[in-house]
């Protein structure tokens, strides 16, 4: 990603700049305690009404534009964690947004007493200062815990409520992909999206046909990702009520197939692919092994519309297609 085009520079002084390719070059918040990363000022971390980054308009039309322009959006897996910035935190997503990352894939869980919040794991130990199962914890306990970054350093940040995340996305113009965890339901997530008025900032992730059909029934106006294996498979989903004007076809995390990207695109449907996964096995690591990351450009050249990655900052720094997508399809 080059520095974002001048038309996308914020009047408030927030500039979407090229970002650091290596983890060691990140500039995390600083603390006098080596084990505690100090929280930056909340107004800076979460943004304000003056800090609106982009207006993308209705999501179906925006994604059509990205596909037609030949651009590709980069989606930060688990909200783009970096040193000092934990996964699934508003502050981390704001950090990513400041670096030009518009789309953030995040995980939605539900506490024992019915509060929806961001958390990936079934248990608390890896990402927080607590332990035990998420499903057994009430919100008062969860919000008292500090989040850890991916190196295990304790930060001053805490797990955010989904409602706060949605309001942040609506305020800043960010797009959030919501990955439903087993402790909650699509119905509950959709009710929060409606309450926040964040329909044009939200994509729901589905993992099978039943989930795609459920989302289409509960919220036919919302965008979703859904697996699509063939033209016949797509037609079967259409017959079941899935509107492909609101679908991004999920193409997996292995064996990328540009011919499939192109074929799906010719049917007027955007495609998403992931290079994320287990460290050492994921395509992110394989593609960066030689240092040039040319394979990411090949995905864009093959017609991919959205790339989900564990290295969003490095990919964004190496490519220009994300700038192309934003300059062609979004307004400040």
Secondary structure, DSSP 8 states (H G I E B T S, - for coil): --S--GGGS-TTS-------SSGGG------SSTTEE----HHHHH--GGG---B--SHHHHHHHHHHHT--EEEEETTT-BTTB-TT-HHHHHHHHHTT--EEEEEEEE-TTS-EEE--SSBSTTTBS--SBGGG--HHHHTTS-BB-TTS-EES----BHHHHHHHHHHHT-EEEEEE-TTS-HHHHHHHHHHHT-GGGEEEE--SHHHHHHHHHH-TTSEEEEE--SHHHHHHHHHTT--GGGEEEE--SSS--HHHHHHHHHTT-EEEEE--SSTTTSHHHHHHTTS--HHHHHHHHTT--EEEES-HHHHHHH-SHHHHHHHHH-B-
